[in-house]
Amino acid sequence: MGGRKVAHARGKVLGGSSSINGMIYQRGNPMDYEAGQNQKVWKLGILRTVYRILKN
């Protein structure tokens, strides 16, 4: 990182880091959803719809 510092909050409370959820989430790589999945529920198109519903 070129000697730079990055602030990273840590959970120094009962329950650990899960106690200080910063309301941050990250979606998985689209190829991970499509590759090797035979289940219809994991198809990217369906998950995009679910993400849109949850976001709103």
HELIX and SHEET records of a PDB file:
HELIX    1   1 GLY A   16  ILE A   20  5                                   5    
HELIX    2   2 PRO A   30  GLU A   34  1                                   5    
HELIX    3   3 LYS A   40  TRP A   42  5                                   3    
HELIX    4   4 LEU A   44  LYS A   55  1                                  12    
END                                                                             
